[in-house]
Each structure stands twice: as structure tokens, then as C-alpha cells.
Amino acid sequence: MTTVDLTKDSNEKHSVMAGEQTKLQNRVDPWGKFHVTPERGAWMGNRGILHDDQKQIVLHWQNYGWVTCSLECGDTHRDELFAEGNYSELFFLDEATAFAAGHRPCAACRYQRYKDFKAAWVAANVDRVSTDNPPILKVDQALQQDRYIQGGEKKTYDAVLETLPAGTIFELNGSAFLVWSGRFYRWSFSGYTHHKGKQAPTSTVRVLTPESVVRMFAAGFVPQVHVSAYR
């Protein structure tokens, strides 16, 4: 697996972060919930316009196309986040977190990753689509079925721990954990810490990553993870 460190200070490195208000509720956890925290992470994303004119989150999503974008996002330069009439900019620790929250790569600013994702997702979920090259809307609709249930709560499922592939995030005793390199790492907005507690490989856990994405990981697709998981 290739180490990719995309977590350096994005105020200096990425123009899309210029003028960012640090108190916005736009940091996303593996449950897909929004928080206020200074850690920004490796990726930006959106689900449509979720904020009001007071920059408060009032919707959980506006469309099914939940995407994960490059922080630079092409030539886009924003002096203000959560601007009126603009989509609500969300931020993720890493790609594993974004996938767990229900997001997939953007077709505009991450075109090659988007193509790789779509091909891998379709190949791993042939029972969910009727063609080997479905419109991305069909994939987004399937992801929506996997990530949320009526009422806005996150959809999860139970699985045996030892069956989960690298990149999957699961919940244990109220905390989120990443499966990586045969180990488990406790998730936080600032990175991962190795979980030294004993957990039986045959125990059942609550999986946060959408089931169709877990299938994709099991078939060989590897998400980018924060460098702390390699230490």
C-alpha cells in the first residue's frame, strides 16, 4: 500500500481554504455527522447547499451526489466558505473517512479517481446495477440506500470483524475504528491511534462504511488513509 500524506497545513498549501471561518460546522466524521473542529483533513466535498444565510447547517443533504473533492478544486478560489448560493464545503480526514460517511470521488476535479471508483464499485456490485457502465446517478442512488434510512439516521450493518477488508471503518463502544494492515486504529479528526485492546476476530461489529463500498474494498480498491495509520 502506498503512503500518501495529504494532511499538511492547508491554509498555506491550498487556495480553496483562503479566508476559512474556523467555527463552521463542516468537518465530517465516519457517521456522516458535522462538527466544528480546527482539523481540516485531506479532502473537501459537498452534498449541495446545506447552510442558511447565518452559515448554520439546516439540511443533512440536498442531493444524492455526495462527492469528495480536491482541496484545490481546479482553479477555484474561495475567500468565503458557506457563501450565499454556494454549496456547503465539507472536509474529511482522509478518503477512508469520506467513504464511510457515504461520499465518492468527484467526477470533475478527481476524474481519474472517479473512473477507477466507478469501475471498481460496479464490478463489486453487479447485483445492484443492470449494466457494466450505468449512469453515475444509479450508483449514487444505490449508495443512498446503503448510507441512510428513513428519518435521516445512518444505515449500518453487522459483520464479523475478520471479514472486513482494509479501509473499512466500524464502530465499537461508541468509537470509530479503521481496519488497516491487519490492525485496528481508533479514528479521530487529527488521525489514527493503534488500538491495543483485544478483540476476537470472530466478534460481530457495527460497520459504518456502506456495504457496497466494503465489497469494493474487498475486491481490491484501496482508499487513501491518513499517514498516522502507517506509524
C-alpha positions as a Markdown table, in Angstrom:
| # | Residue | x | y | z |
|---|---|---|---|---|
| 1 | Met | 0.0 | 0.0 | 0.0 |
| 2 | Thr | 1.3 | 3.4 | -0.9 |
| 3 | Thr | 1.8 | 6.1 | 1.8 |
| 4 | Val | 0.2 | 9.4 | 0.9 |
| 5 | Asp | 0.4 | 12.3 | 3.3 |
| 6 | Leu | -2.1 | 14.9 | 2.2 |
| 7 | Thr | -2.7 | 16.4 | 5.7 |
| 8 | Lys | -0.2 | 19.3 | 5.9 |
| 9 | Asp | -1.5 | 22.8 | 6.8 |
| 10 | Ser | -4.0 | 23.6 | 4.0 |
| 11 | Asn | -4.1 | 27.3 | 4.9 |
| 12 | Glu | -0.8 | 27.7 | 3.2 |
| 13 | Lys | -1.0 | 24.9 | 0.7 |
| 14 | His | -4.4 | 25.2 | -0.8 |
| 15 | Ser | -6.1 | 28.3 | -2.1 |
| 16 | Val | -9.5 | 26.8 | -1.6 |
| 17 | Met | -9.0 | 27.3 | 2.1 |
| 18 | Ala | -8.3 | 31.0 | 1.9 |
| 19 | Gly | -10.3 | 33.1 | 4.4 |
| 20 | Glu | -11.8 | 30.0 | 6.0 |
| 21 | Gln | -14.0 | 30.5 | 9.1 |
| 22 | Thr | -12.8 | 28.1 | 11.7 |
| 23 | Lys | -16.1 | 27.8 | 13.5 |
| 24 | Leu | -18.2 | 26.4 | 10.7 |
| 25 | Gln | -19.9 | 23.0 | 11.3 |
| 26 | Asn | -18.3 | 21.4 | 8.3 |
| 27 | Arg | -15.9 | 18.7 | 9.5 |
| 28 | Val | -17.4 | 15.3 | 8.8 |
| 29 | Asp | -16.9 | 12.1 | 10.9 |
| 30 | Pro | -17.4 | 8.5 | 9.7 |
| 31 | Trp | -21.0 | 8.5 | 10.8 |
| 32 | Gly | -21.5 | 11.3 | 8.3 |
| 33 | Lys | -22.2 | 13.9 | 11.0 |
| 34 | Phe | -21.0 | 17.5 | 11.0 |
| 35 | His | -18.7 | 19.0 | 13.6 |
| 36 | Val | -16.8 | 22.2 | 14.5 |
| 37 | Thr | -13.1 | 21.4 | 14.9 |
| 38 | Pro | -9.9 | 23.1 | 13.6 |
| 39 | Glu | -8.6 | 19.9 | 11.9 |
| 40 | Arg | -9.2 | 20.1 | 8.2 |
| 41 | Gly | -8.0 | 16.9 | 6.7 |
| 42 | Ala | -7.1 | 15.8 | 3.2 |
| 43 | Trp | -10.3 | 16.3 | 1.2 |
| 44 | Met | -13.1 | 18.7 | 0.6 |
| 45 | Gly | -16.6 | 17.6 | -0.5 |
| 46 | Asn | -20.2 | 18.6 | -0.8 |
| 47 | Arg | -23.8 | 17.3 | -0.7 |
| 48 | Gly | -25.3 | 20.6 | -2.0 |
| 49 | Ile | -26.3 | 23.7 | -0.2 |
| 50 | Leu | -26.9 | 22.7 | 3.4 |
| 51 | His | -26.5 | 26.0 | 5.2 |
| 52 | Asp | -28.7 | 29.1 | 5.7 |
| 53 | Asp | -27.8 | 32.8 | 5.5 |
| 54 | Gln | -26.4 | 32.6 | 9.0 |
| 55 | Lys | -24.0 | 29.8 | 7.9 |
| 56 | Gln | -25.8 | 27.3 | 10.0 |
| 57 | Ile | -26.3 | 23.7 | 8.8 |
| 58 | Val | -30.0 | 23.2 | 8.3 |
| 59 | Leu | -30.0 | 20.2 | 5.9 |
| 60 | His | -28.2 | 16.9 | 6.0 |
| 61 | Trp | -28.1 | 16.6 | 2.3 |
| 62 | Gln | -29.7 | 18.2 | -0.8 |
| 63 | Asn | -28.9 | 15.6 | -3.5 |
| 64 | Tyr | -27.7 | 12.0 | -3.9 |
| 65 | Gly | -24.4 | 13.0 | -5.5 |
| 66 | Trp | -22.2 | 13.2 | -2.4 |
| 67 | Val | -18.7 | 13.8 | -3.7 |
| 68 | Thr | -15.2 | 14.1 | -2.3 |
| 69 | Cys | -13.1 | 16.8 | -4.0 |
| 70 | Ser | -9.6 | 18.0 | -4.1 |
| 71 | Leu | -8.9 | 20.8 | -1.7 |
| 72 | Glu | -7.6 | 22.9 | -4.6 |
| 73 | Cys | -10.6 | 22.0 | -6.8 |
| 74 | Gly | -9.1 | 23.2 | -10.0 |
| 75 | Asp | -8.8 | 26.9 | -10.4 |
| 76 | Thr | -11.5 | 27.7 | -7.9 |
| 77 | His | -10.6 | 30.3 | -5.3 |
| 78 | Arg | -12.9 | 31.0 | -2.4 |
| 79 | Asp | -12.4 | 33.9 | 0.1 |
| 80 | Glu | -15.5 | 32.7 | 2.0 |
| 81 | Leu | -16.9 | 29.3 | 2.9 |
| 82 | Phe | -20.6 | 28.7 | 3.2 |
| 83 | Ala | -21.2 | 31.7 | 0.9 |
| 84 | Glu | -24.7 | 32.5 | -0.1 |
| 85 | Gly | -25.9 | 30.4 | -3.0 |
| 86 | Asn | -22.8 | 28.2 | -3.0 |
| 87 | Tyr | -22.6 | 24.6 | -1.9 |
| 88 | Ser | -21.6 | 23.9 | 1.7 |
| 89 | Glu | -17.9 | 22.9 | 1.7 |
| 90 | Leu | -17.3 | 19.9 | 3.9 |
| 91 | Phe | -13.9 | 18.4 | 5.0 |
| 92 | Phe | -12.7 | 14.9 | 5.7 |
| 93 | Leu | -9.6 | 13.5 | 7.5 |
| 94 | Asp | -8.9 | 11.1 | 4.6 |
| 95 | Glu | -10.6 | 9.1 | 1.8 |
| 96 | Ala | -11.5 | 6.2 | 4.1 |
| 97 | Thr | -13.4 | 8.6 | 6.3 |
| 98 | Ala | -15.2 | 10.1 | 3.3 |
| 99 | Phe | -16.2 | 6.7 | 2.0 |
| 100 | Ala | -17.5 | 5.7 | 5.5 |
| 101 | Ala | -19.6 | 8.9 | 5.5 |
| 102 | Gly | -21.1 | 8.0 | 2.2 |
| 103 | His | -19.1 | 10.1 | -0.3 |
| 104 | Arg | -17.4 | 9.1 | -3.5 |
| 105 | Pro | -14.8 | 10.8 | -5.7 |
| 106 | Cys | -15.8 | 13.9 | -7.7 |
| 107 | Ala | -16.0 | 13.4 | -11.5 |
| 108 | Ala | -14.8 | 17.0 | -12.2 |
| 109 | Cys | -11.7 | 17.6 | -10.0 |
| 110 | Arg | -10.8 | 13.9 | -9.4 |
| 111 | Tyr | -11.7 | 12.4 | -12.8 |
| 112 | Gln | -9.3 | 9.5 | -12.8 |
| 113 | Arg | -10.1 | 8.5 | -9.3 |
| 114 | Tyr | -13.8 | 8.8 | -10.1 |
| 115 | Lys | -13.4 | 6.5 | -13.1 |
| 116 | Asp | -11.4 | 4.0 | -11.0 |
| 117 | Phe | -14.0 | 4.1 | -8.3 |
| 118 | Lys | -17.0 | 3.7 | -10.6 |
| 119 | Ala | -15.4 | 0.7 | -12.4 |
| 120 | Ala | -14.4 | -0.9 | -9.1 |
| 121 | Trp | -17.8 | -0.3 | -7.5 |
| 122 | Val | -19.8 | -1.6 | -10.4 |
| 123 | Ala | -17.6 | -4.8 | -10.7 |
| 124 | Ala | -18.1 | -5.5 | -7.0 |
| 125 | Asn | -21.8 | -4.8 | -7.1 |
| 126 | Val | -23.1 | -6.4 | -10.3 |
| 127 | Asp | -26.3 | -7.3 | -8.5 |
| 128 | Arg | -27.1 | -3.6 | -7.9 |
| 129 | Val | -26.9 | -2.4 | -11.5 |
| 130 | Ser | -28.2 | -3.6 | -14.8 |
| 131 | Thr | -25.2 | -2.6 | -17.0 |
| 132 | Asp | -21.4 | -2.5 | -16.6 |
| 133 | Asn | -21.5 | 1.2 | -17.3 |
| 134 | Pro | -24.5 | 2.7 | -15.5 |
| 135 | Pro | -25.2 | 6.4 | -15.2 |
| 136 | Ile | -23.5 | 7.7 | -12.0 |
| 137 | Leu | -26.9 | 8.6 | -10.7 |
| 138 | Lys | -27.7 | 4.9 | -10.4 |
| 139 | Val | -24.6 | 4.4 | -8.3 |
| 140 | Asp | -25.4 | 7.4 | -6.2 |
| 141 | Gln | -29.0 | 6.1 | -5.6 |
| 142 | Ala | -27.6 | 2.7 | -4.6 |
| 143 | Leu | -25.1 | 4.5 | -2.2 |
| 144 | Gln | -28.0 | 6.5 | -0.7 |
| 145 | Gln | -29.8 | 3.2 | 0.0 |
| 146 | Asp | -26.7 | 2.0 | 1.8 |
| 147 | Arg | -25.9 | 5.1 | 3.8 |
| 148 | Tyr | -29.2 | 6.4 | 5.2 |
| 149 | Ile | -32.5 | 5.1 | 6.3 |
| 150 | Gln | -35.8 | 6.9 | 6.7 |
| 151 | Gly | -35.6 | 9.7 | 9.2 |
| 152 | Gly | -32.0 | 10.7 | 8.3 |
| 153 | Glu | -30.2 | 8.2 | 10.5 |
| 154 | Lys | -27.1 | 6.4 | 9.2 |
| 155 | Lys | -27.6 | 3.0 | 7.9 |
| 156 | Thr | -25.2 | 0.4 | 9.3 |
| 157 | Tyr | -24.9 | -3.4 | 9.2 |
| 158 | Asp | -23.3 | -6.1 | 11.3 |
| 159 | Ala | -20.4 | -8.1 | 10.2 |
| 160 | Val | -17.7 | -10.4 | 11.6 |
| 161 | Leu | -14.6 | -8.4 | 12.3 |
| 162 | Glu | -12.1 | -10.7 | 10.5 |
| 163 | Thr | -14.1 | -10.5 | 7.2 |
| 164 | Leu | -13.7 | -6.7 | 6.9 |
| 165 | Pro | -11.2 | -5.5 | 4.3 |
| 166 | Ala | -8.6 | -2.8 | 4.7 |
| 167 | Gly | -10.1 | 0.7 | 4.6 |
| 168 | Thr | -13.4 | -0.3 | 6.3 |
| 169 | Ile | -14.4 | 1.8 | 9.4 |
| 170 | Phe | -16.5 | 0.2 | 12.1 |
| 171 | Glu | -18.0 | 1.3 | 15.4 |
| 172 | Leu | -17.1 | -0.3 | 18.8 |
| 173 | Asn | -18.3 | 1.1 | 22.1 |
| 174 | Gly | -19.2 | 4.4 | 20.6 |
| 175 | Ser | -15.8 | 5.0 | 18.8 |
| 176 | Ala | -14.9 | 4.5 | 15.2 |
| 177 | Phe | -12.1 | 2.2 | 14.1 |
| 178 | Leu | -10.2 | 1.7 | 10.8 |
| 179 | Val | -9.2 | -1.7 | 9.6 |
| 180 | Trp | -5.7 | -1.3 | 8.1 |
| 181 | Ser | -2.7 | -3.6 | 7.6 |
| 182 | Gly | -4.2 | -6.3 | 9.8 |
| 183 | Arg | -4.7 | -3.9 | 12.7 |
| 184 | Phe | -7.4 | -1.7 | 14.1 |
| 185 | Tyr | -6.9 | 2.1 | 14.6 |
| 186 | Arg | -9.1 | 4.4 | 16.6 |
| 187 | Trp | -10.3 | 7.3 | 14.4 |
| 188 | Ser | -10.2 | 11.0 | 15.4 |
| 189 | Phe | -10.3 | 14.3 | 13.5 |
| 190 | Ser | -6.5 | 14.5 | 13.9 |
| 191 | Gly | -5.6 | 11.0 | 12.8 |
| 192 | Tyr | -5.5 | 7.4 | 14.0 |
| 193 | Thr | -4.0 | 5.7 | 17.0 |
| 194 | His | -3.3 | 2.0 | 17.2 |
| 195 | His | -5.9 | 0.1 | 19.2 |
| 196 | Lys | -4.1 | -2.2 | 21.6 |
| 197 | Gly | -7.2 | -3.7 | 23.1 |
| 198 | Lys | -8.1 | -7.3 | 22.4 |
| 199 | Gln | -11.0 | -8.0 | 20.1 |
| 200 | Ala | -11.8 | -11.5 | 19.0 |
| 201 | Pro | -11.6 | -11.8 | 15.2 |
| 202 | Thr | -14.9 | -13.7 | 15.2 |
| 203 | Ser | -16.7 | -10.9 | 17.1 |
| 204 | Thr | -19.5 | -9.0 | 15.4 |
| 205 | Val | -19.2 | -5.3 | 14.9 |
| 206 | Arg | -21.3 | -2.5 | 13.6 |
| 207 | Val | -19.9 | -1.4 | 10.2 |
| 208 | Leu | -20.1 | 2.3 | 9.3 |
| 209 | Thr | -18.7 | 2.1 | 5.7 |
| 210 | Pro | -21.6 | 1.4 | 3.3 |
| 211 | Glu | -21.9 | -2.3 | 2.4 |
| 212 | Ser | -21.4 | -1.8 | -1.3 |
| 213 | Val | -18.2 | 0.2 | -0.6 |
| 214 | Val | -16.9 | -2.6 | 1.7 |
| 215 | Arg | -17.5 | -5.0 | -1.2 |
| 216 | Met | -15.4 | -2.8 | -3.4 |
| 217 | Phe | -12.6 | -2.7 | -0.8 |
| 218 | Ala | -12.7 | -6.5 | -0.6 |
| 219 | Ala | -12.3 | -6.7 | -4.3 |
| 220 | Gly | -9.0 | -4.7 | -4.1 |
| 221 | Phe | -9.8 | -1.0 | -4.2 |
| 222 | Val | -7.6 | 0.7 | -1.6 |
| 223 | Pro | -8.7 | 4.1 | -0.2 |
| 224 | Gln | -6.2 | 6.8 | 0.8 |
| 225 | Val | -5.8 | 6.9 | 4.6 |
| 226 | His | -4.1 | 9.4 | 7.0 |
| 227 | Val | -0.4 | 8.9 | 7.4 |
| 228 | Ser | -0.9 | 8.1 | 11.1 |
| 229 | Ala | -2.2 | 4.7 | 10.2 |
| 230 | Tyr | 1.3 | 3.8 | 8.9 |
| 231 | Arg | 3.2 | 4.6 | 12.1 |
